[in-house]
Amino acid sequence: MSETVEIKLAEPEDAAAILGFLRRAVTESDAVTIPHLEKVTSKEERENIQIINDADDCIMLLAMFEKEIVGMVTIMRLPNEPQMGELGVIVARKYWHHGIGQLLVDEAEYWFANYSSLSQLTLDVFEDNVPAINLYRKMNFVVREHRLISGRKALQMDYRQE
């Protein structure tokens, strides 16, 4: 399936579709946690996407299949650590285990290595999300620490460039 999935940069005109995708995703997986998602308007999301696209330390990419968003990856600069970006990956449940997550992480790593001003890349993943942990390990992420996020055991993993 990943041969027919296209990766594209999110554009402001994608805002409503992105919000719809994210609102579905939070109902499909308890691994997806997005604070205040229900309050974000399409206008605010359009503005957020434009800010991301104007920055060299953030990116939002969409996985598209037949004009439908089936996944997305973001790298956002951490506010307290300006040289560190946080990776976030979401794939629609219907498309799990089809290589879309790996495709998205690969594209994000390429952007990080070739275009971003960031020096480090990190992510958080819940310990019970074994498929995601295995993917991140395969994609050169290593465990930095164990921690609790909203009372759940999680791993903080850092990207190690080869």
C-alpha positions in Angstrom: 0.0 0.0 0.0 2.8 2.5 0.8 3.5 2.6 -3.0 0.2 4.3 -3.6 0.4 6.7 -0.6 1.6 10.1 -1.4 3.4 12.4 1.2 2.7 16.1 0.9 3.4 19.2 3.0 0.3 20.3 4.9 -1.1 23.5 3.5 -3.5 26.0 5.2 -6.3 24.8 2.9 -5.9 21.3 4.4 -7.0 22.6 7.9 -10.6 21.3 8.0 -9.5 17.9 6.7 -6.6 17.7 9.2 -8.9 18.6 12.1 -11.4 15.9 10.9 -8.6 13.4 10.7 -7.2 14.2 14.1 -10.7 14.1 15.7 -11.2 10.6 14.3 -7.7 9.5 15.3 -8.3 10.3 19.0 -11.3 8.0 19.0 -9.4 5.2 17.4 -6.4 5.0 19.7 -5.6 5.9 23.3 -2.0 6.6 22.1 -3.2 9.8 20.4 -3.4 12.7 22.9 -4.0 16.2 21.6 -4.9 18.8 24.3 -7.8 21.1 23.4 -8.4 19.6 20.0 -12.1 19.9 20.3 -11.7 23.7 20.7 -9.5 24.3 17.6 -11.3 26.0 14.7 -10.5 25.6 11.1 -9.4 29.2 11.0 -6.9 28.7 13.9 -5.6 25.5 12.3 -5.1 27.3 9.0 -3.0 29.9 10.9 -1.1 27.2 12.7 -0.2 25.5 9.5 1.0 28.7 8.0 3.2 29.4 11.0 4.6 25.9 10.8 5.3 26.3 7.0 7.1 29.6 7.6 9.5 28.1 10.2 12.7 26.1 9.7 12.3 24.1 12.9 8.7 22.7 12.4 7.0 20.6 9.7 3.7 18.9 9.1 3.5 16.2 6.5 0.4 14.3 5.4 0.1 10.8 4.0 -2.6 10.9 1.3 -4.4 7.9 -0.1 -7.0 8.6 -2.8 -7.4 12.2 -1.6 -8.0 11.1 2.0 -5.6 11.9 4.9 -4.5 8.5 6.2 -1.6 9.6 8.4 0.5 12.6 9.4 3.8 13.4 11.0 4.9 16.5 12.7 8.1 17.8 14.1 7.6 20.7 16.5 10.3 22.6 18.3 10.1 22.1 22.1 9.5 25.5 23.7 11.9 24.9 26.6 14.6 23.3 24.4 14.9 25.3 21.2 17.4 23.0 19.5 15.1 19.9 20.1 12.2 18.9 17.9 9.5 16.4 19.0 8.2 13.9 16.5 4.6 13.0 16.4 3.1 10.3 14.1 -0.6 9.4 13.6 -1.9 6.8 11.2 -5.7 6.1 10.8 -6.5 2.8 12.4 -7.8 1.4 9.1 -4.3 1.8 7.7 -2.2 0.4 10.5 0.4 -2.2 9.6 0.7 -1.0 6.0 4.1 0.8 6.2 2.6 4.3 6.4 4.1 5.0 9.8 7.5 4.0 8.6 7.1 6.1 5.4 6.2 9.1 7.5 9.0 8.7 10.0 11.5 8.3 7.1 10.3 11.5 5.5 10.5 13.3 8.8 14.0 12.1 9.4 15.0 13.2 5.9 13.6 16.7 6.6 15.3 16.8 10.0 18.7 15.8 8.5 18.6 18.0 5.4 16.4 21.1 6.1 15.8 21.7 9.8 17.7 24.0 12.1 17.2 21.5 14.9 20.1 19.5 16.4 18.1 16.8 18.2 14.9 14.9 17.6 12.9 13.1 20.3 9.5 11.5 20.9 7.3 10.0 23.6 5.6 6.7 23.1 3.4 4.7 25.5 5.1 1.5 26.7 2.1 -0.6 25.6 2.4 0.6 22.0 4.8 -2.1 21.0 4.4 -1.8 17.2 5.3 1.9 17.4 8.3 1.2 19.7 9.5 -1.4 17.3 9.2 1.0 14.4 11.0 3.8 16.2 13.9 1.4 17.1 14.1 0.3 13.5 14.2 4.0 12.5 17.2 4.7 14.8 15.5 5.9 17.9 16.9 4.8 21.3 15.3 4.9 24.7 16.5 7.9 26.8 14.3 7.4 29.8 11.1 5.9 31.2 8.5 8.4 32.5 4.8 8.9 33.2 2.6 10.8 30.9 -0.9 11.4 32.2 -0.4 8.5 34.6 0.7 6.1 31.9 4.1 4.5 31.5 6.0 5.9 28.5 9.4 5.9 26.9 11.2 9.0 25.8 13.2 8.1 22.7 15.9 10.1 20.9 16.9 9.9 17.2 20.5 8.8 16.5 21.7 9.8 13.1 23.8 7.1 11.5 
